[in-house]
Amino acid sequence: MAAGIDDIAIYIPRLYVDAADFARGRGLDPAKLQKGLGVSQMAIVDTNQDPACLAANACLRIMQRNKLSPEDIGRLYVSTESSFDESKAMNSYVIGMLEQVYGQGAFEHCGGVETKFACVSGSYALYDNTNWIRAGEAEGKHALVVVSDIAKYDLGSSGEMTQGAGSVAMLLNDNPRLLAFDPKVTSTSIKDEYDFYRPFGKETPIVHGQYSNLLYLIQVRKALEAYKKKAISTGIIKLKDDETILDHIDFLNMHLPYANMGKKALAYLVRHEWRTLPRWKNIIEKIGMSEPIPKDPRGTIESVLGDQEFMEKDHEFTKMFTKTEEYQEVYESKLASSLIASTMIGNLYTASLYLGFRSSLEFEYQKGTSLAGTRVGFGSYGSGSSAMVFSGVIQEEFEEIVKDMNLESEIGPRKKLTIEEYEALHENKLGVTDSMLQPKKEFVLTEINSSVGSGERRYIFNE
Ligand code: COA
């Protein structure tokens, strides 16, 4: 049975910090953010927004656009790493909000949980719900998988320039108009790691940035190796001599903590895949240097990062490799469109990969690329750590959905924050009711009960 993504909706907070203003505020060169990381604007939540209301707003958009009633939804999962409750699941908050519009008890039949595994949990939720549909358990109903996060790092930390916020709701069913997932190829890798984590009670994570960058690459490569074996053994991809699995994936979406991480990941995976092929000889000749090898090729991530000579040479090699016309062709045709939204919005943790997918659909369609029947690959990574690689095929009916996509109008009119306003929001100096914007037709947070033994949250739908 086919199963996959029928429609996709986004909700992005309309407050933002401009990268150039931010850089000036921190004494940094704006080019480090704009060129070095690929960050132009970072979406920031208002005082009356939390990840649950971002998720509810994305859900409402997808339900209204498809004229769905609660009866049509069999499962509602929310994946997040910005959870504010250790026990009560975020999907219950979302259902509470949706029932303000659809009537109390309207979602009573609808099961689901909140899933957590840093930025990869949405991919696990998609996989589980796809299999719920494939198993014939859905009885004609849809599943809603919502990925929703606020990427917030300590003031002055190196992660602070890679913040953002937003939510992506994906409607899954057995007759998807957008993308049908390839069966029996989804592959994972997992390892107990401390590259990025947020112990109980902390609002911001503890991050080992360069360590997590390298771990991301290694884990995704391992999952890609497993994917390759499955794709060949199931017969969905047949490799000829001098071909790599990436030659058969038309568009790649990578987890995007910042846009240029997608470029880094693509370069790393392409190098890995091409290294053993005849075409590599030509590339090495063009670059004019052999590929650097760490002093201890079987060493730990720390030993590789500590091998300064290797790190510098590898950096130089990567820069030259990414300038070759062979790499540029792969980058422009398979990845570039997926990075546009990330540059405008920033990091969405679990939602970054799917905002990237949404971005590639809109901007490839605008270029006039023929999308039906093309294969889309996904490289999902969550710190802590686990990677998942999977793929799907764009369906003939995709145009029904993609023709109306317009990132700018879906975000809506944005308000640029001064650094002082941003810092006041970041440090929680304002109350829930001191919001900078008064949105219409949206769910907002109205109260967090601060009395001892409470902590209950109240939301309303702003008419
Ligand atoms: N002009 C242009 N580019 C510049 C620059 C300038 N003035 N200064 C630096 N850069 C480039 C660097 O060369 C680098 O590019 P490269 O990776 O292609 O070499 C890029 O900007 C980032 O600079 P770097 O020194 O690596 O940044 P950093 O160490 O201060 O912070 C992160 C980068 C990603 C480690 C940090 O933002 C972070 O910790 N983020 C959160 C964790 C995260 O996102 N992990 C990813 C895996 S999930």
Residues whose N, C-alpha, C, O or C-beta is under 5 A from the ligand:
A	BS01	COA	D29 A31 K32 K35 G36 L37 S158 G159 T162 V207 G209 Q210 S212 N213 Y216 P257
